[in-house]
Amino acid sequence: MTTSPSSWPRVRVDAATVAVRTGRVRKRSIKKDSKERLLRLALSMIDLTTLEGMDTPGKVRSLCSKARHPHPERPDLPSTAAVCVYPNMVPVARSALGSESPVKIAAVATSFPAGQSPLPLKLDEVRRTVELGADEIDMVIDRGAFLRGDHQAVYDEIAATKEACGPARLKVILETGELQTLDNVALASRIAIDAGGDFIKTSTGKIKPAATLDVTLVMLEAIREHYLRTGVMVGMKPAGGIRDAKLALHYLALVAETLGSDWLDPHWFRFGASSLANDLLRQILRREDGHYQSPRRFSVD
Amino acid sequence: MRLAVQKTLKMYLGGKFIRSESGRVLPTTASDGTLMNVCRASRKDLRDAVGNNRSSLGGWAGRTAYNRGQILYRLAEMLEGRASALPIEPALAEQAIDRVVHHAGWADKISATLSTLNPVASAYVNYSMVRPMGVVVSFPDPRDGLLGLVEATCQILVMGNTGTLIVPLDLAELAVAYTEALHTSDLPGGAINVLTGDIVELLPVANIHDDIDAIVVSGGAVSDEQWAEAQREGAQVLRRMIRFAGASVPSGPDAFAKLCEVKTVWMSAGAEIPAGGSAY
């Protein structure tokens, strides 16, 4: 476990400047060839997600087959990066994908989505989920502790979870929709990175607002700062509310501008989404066969 | 002396008045002599409109037919209140308003008119019921003026479809005045969108959009060559292609039947099977 700074300096984020920068990214034109490449890249970066109380093994199996072959008529299209499921569904996903699958299995743990359970329970959940076959763990931070100013507790919990993960990569969900200000997002990002998170992730998808370009930029800046200071790369995962290809391309432009093209890789950047996949397919196929596809032509997951 | 208020005639999409996302406008002189800018819809506007129609379909089709009739009647009320503001002769406005009332009456009767109890030769009851076709893109004949706009609107709405009207730029002033009435008529956003633009530019965009269930062309809105091309493209995705002569005769059951799908249900008649077998 790394040692923590005794206290984290307050971070001040100029929200107006952030809005200007993300506004500029939204207006950027992307050339046709790059767009074709980026649409496929975006597809390969999706953590195809189902996190519902009504999830069934059947639904998870169909999600896995969608992840492996997003559009079976077009086997040349890339698989998504991962599927993201509840711990109970990890064995189902593992048996559907097999042990050699390029599609990773991410599981939410630590009493997702609220995270309001005793730490030993959460750590036990993480260990068991990894044993069940998860490649990646998506944890939630204790927003209550963060907001009451107990940053050390947040740090310790992330660090302990990282240790419990063993070989699995850890994504730390900040749930930015509950953090109130961009200053808080910036601070929470730094705590999560210092505590050993392999990825920082915006949201659970259960709270609105979920991922926004503004929040993502602030988190990317924290990653950049850490990289410039230590040379260590940290991944980023915006999740929730990213439904169309156009918005996904804006995110990729933001990443390329802030962190550079090294991060334009499924190992370092993910989209937590489900309906995004179909819109990407729709845009990819339209470019290839000239028809603007009906959403009905793609499987519903 | 007053400064003249310059107008930008916005299009109507999703219950909102919008400019073209392309920013394209055509400066024109209005009927009262003032200068106005008319928005020229782009292919993206058409895609947005159709996507919006698709997401609004469930809400509109899910309303009771009675409620759809009430809303159409309110459209007539709103047009009546705005008749003097429409840039056309009062007699033409009245004709269009009467046409809306005609269709408001059809809304809760068309289903009973077109549905059937089918004769079948076995122990089943067999019903056919009409259901909305889905998302419709309609090109009203500009020569029909307001009557053409309300006819195209009602053809779509009576059956519970949603759709987009594409109106040529020289009819934009009237079309936009008409959307003001649509907007205040309790019609849910996205049931009808109205785009102003170039038909020659927009019809080919509709042709290659797979998520349009039907294209309706009235009278001389498009040329015969364009219509033939639209039919060829439509055949590839089994799109329903409908051409009406014009708006002078109001649509009745024959026209509405073209804008609906028929769902047929077989139900066991529950006949007792006599012991020892039967002739069934």
Interface residues (C-beta under 8 A of the other chain):
Chain A: G290 H291 Y292 Q293 S294 P295 R296 R297
Chain B: R47 R54 I208 H209 D210 D211 Q236 V237
